[in-house]
């Protein structure tokens, strides 16, 4: 592999020269493998020459047939050399334009996706990942295996092939959707593409663990972080035919596996590879093999100590978080509800115990069997819950989960909430017997399962009768409006307790979120109410109430009780923070933030960029680069990670002057939050600000931005200096 | 004097000796029988001229000496003098190494260089010496100054001993046996055992423990650590052992004794093109260096120089008729070599200013003139080649390949590589029940037991029962000659769990950790295992045991005592010379464990001795609440 990489490098060096830039798209971590192991920031082809020299030094001796010297350590080092070589080869593909977006292979995972998906690894929605190399004998086996992993919510990376065939191709032939949303990520057909799973893992530690690479100590910490916290394993499927019988798979695969073992990722295989049972580099066995395909998932779970919760829901299709992001295309659709085509909504209400018959599911109106293929129908999903400890405040928390619960069914598509929902049932799901009633089955099971401590009874009514839907919709609207008033009006001063969120501490051990009514968690997933509900549900979970205590600084948002709490929970790395300031002791980030707000000194204001924006920002850094500085529980004045909803909060960096400081936002973010922000600004009597906020269409550089702001007369220019 | 348990080459050479009617160590041993019973029991005292006194162990004879010392006092005093002699031997060796490092640090035209800067820094940090952004020679100079203090410090205690597990250091401090300085403990031993000083046997032994610690965690450790800095920290490497490593076609130089300072340079000079040419000029194909005893182990560990043989083979090596030169330095060099050398063309040369043999050529070696002396010696050997008589050649071809070169540092690397350097797989192997425990089988050979029966039978029984063995000194050479240091031997001889570990890591079931001064490496390994975690807080918690089944030297007594003082169950074959005191026997083999965590055990049957060690290991496993062994054990748990 090292020879291959040297050869590939020599060819491009001849063609492009040493100074040519080489990089993966959308990452602040250079070539992550080189950054991790060599502390090297590869930017140009010339740098790769150095990487490869180092790789060659790491290559161990080939063990002799007799009187061999110990090989474990050298094997691990050779594995690292292999990864460096693979990273070289894969990065050159981007230079050569060999990486094509149009086929099934996705290639390198950008930092934006890493952050977005990272939250799932931290909150347990994904218990870990499997890196599959090779293929199964039949396509049916491939589908069954991957469905099995999806059902257990295990993220699937695919790289490499066995005898020229990859499981990704098998899945493609069977029409299985493969992308990040489905938890199936085909990296590439060459074994070298496996390095993307490991550069993903390396960056996970740098991003969420807050470990900066560069020293040998950091390298070790990053590897141990993966060993301890990222529950990943390699699944090597099938024997290669062009190697001798005892060897079974190619040298390249063994060498790559040795690289993975450095991360503590063990190997499981369906063929009889030599087993390595003693433990120590991995927490459990290093290599187990000869495992029958039908047993391979449970064995892998055991081997890597995955905590897997399998939902047992009585519906005719597979169910799991791996199916959550799956789309149902129009041509695959049997019927649909809502969207812009028919009236549809969902509503969850608390009811007295006596009024709820647990498990009762009614379909009022036609069932799927009575519906015509390709048509749209109205739908009302009305859920009644009852429980001794249930509070009205929890209604929205549970209601918002309906999307996730229904989406996790294979072949079912769900989007939106309240009255903007859109559902589709695929032809495949229909052919397996999925009915409208099954939405009820899912909700009864999941609500019980997720909210055991507060939900005692659940009943679901599913209306497909148009008149009934319209009728109930009117009362639903009243409920929605009532709720908005109640929650929208809640302020930080109204409550004595905030909630902590330490969900991400499994990944970012020194970070703790404090969620207030006016500042939700930076991941955008946890509001104050969510956290409160979460605490009710599980008293020993990641959220707990924290007494604010004496107010130390009302303007910046600092409280005695909060400071004391974070000191302990941040492992003594933080003494205090200000909830409403980004300039002085700001709140820290784990790495899962939806947006980053960053100071633009030239404009005396701030910019906000969301994680889906991959372009350049006026501070001269992409989201990825910025994110590299903000995560890991570190306080970086001038930079904060935030949830989108916080932008329209009255407490949005109120210590620095609030919304008037916003001089730039990525366009898609601006569009998305405009309705809420506009409402907030109107309430506060601020007019004309939104138009003065630039986007990438107006300016990507500070000079241009300053000129734009000057032109529109942005208020930030007149404000007090930010620092 | 047939030695049915010994390696094949030795058996052949013993026959040669008999045929030629040349006296060997075994003949002299036989001639010495019956040996003095009072001496064997430790009941004879010659510390003053009111004596000699001897205590009657049975009948109605004297129960105390002229001064009134009883059997307890006499045996205890005698034992700790043995410790002092052993500690002195190791530590004086260490002192020489400090001197050599001093020369290397001064640079100039010294033949010595600092080969291992990483280790230099690591050791310097133990002494709190600043290493960042400093010249190597400055660090080394500071280290030399600190190392010198270890020998003569008047206040405080030996610094390097504080690298023992914290719980152990605390215990030593509480017991008042934290060694203060190397020379001081040896001197105090001589004082305390002078007529009319210390008479309380437990009190005497306490100081014996302190003197032993000044060896293991003092003089020996300084020797090992500084030698690593000078000559390189060993990493696993391939080599061979036994007389067959010598070649009839080459000039053979045997380096025998204990110190690497000269032999390392000789190895360098002997392999130079210049010497090869000179050798060819006299009709040989080149110059070959082979080691004997612990000098062998020193240059084996770092250079892979083959091993000719161990302590009891020294005379036989000359009788092969192809040894053109045998140079000797210190320790375990038999004066009996001289008459054997007289029968052959072998040039026997003493080199240490501390050690001469009557009638033997003496070329005194000083580190300052290392290369010049080495050249002189090698040239002398080459010139002697033509004196070789073909009729005198009795070279057996037997030799065995081996893997040697295991150091405490190399464990990190060969288990975890550059990035995951760790002891974890070793600890885990013990914790999860693949490896039952670890045993150090070390020490000399002694004509009072069948040659190598003790080492080989014990080691085989241990590895059969999934006990990983580490070995040093002449025991290591015996293991090498019997093929136990080959990784393949795991699959023939080891239990299934140990086999799995050996297969995963690529190690033999028996690991060669160096010379007898390098027993400090075993201490370091034990400390590292404790630090890795999961097996208790102290060496005495570990499922481990030590043994010297064929011990003979005073160094072995010192080593045994420093292992006991470190918390290790220590097994030897023939008992210590103190069996004349019931109190001492009870104290050393039983009561002392309560105080220090380790104790002595005596068992002449090597297999039974192995079983006793395994029982101790099982006891420790039970106390640690470790999992039962994964695979069925030949010697069952609870037997």
Interface residues (C-beta under 8 A of the other chain):
Chain A: X37 X58 X63 X66 X67 X68 X69 X70 X71 X72 X73 X74 X75 X76 X77 X79 X80 X216 X219 X220 X223 X262 X274 X276 X277 X278 X279 X280 X281 X286
Chain B: X236 X237 X238 X401 X402 X403 X413 X414 X415 X416 X417 X418 X419 X420 X421 X422 X424 X425 X426 X427 X428 X429 X432 X434 X486 X487 X488 X500 X501 X503 X504 X505 X506 X507
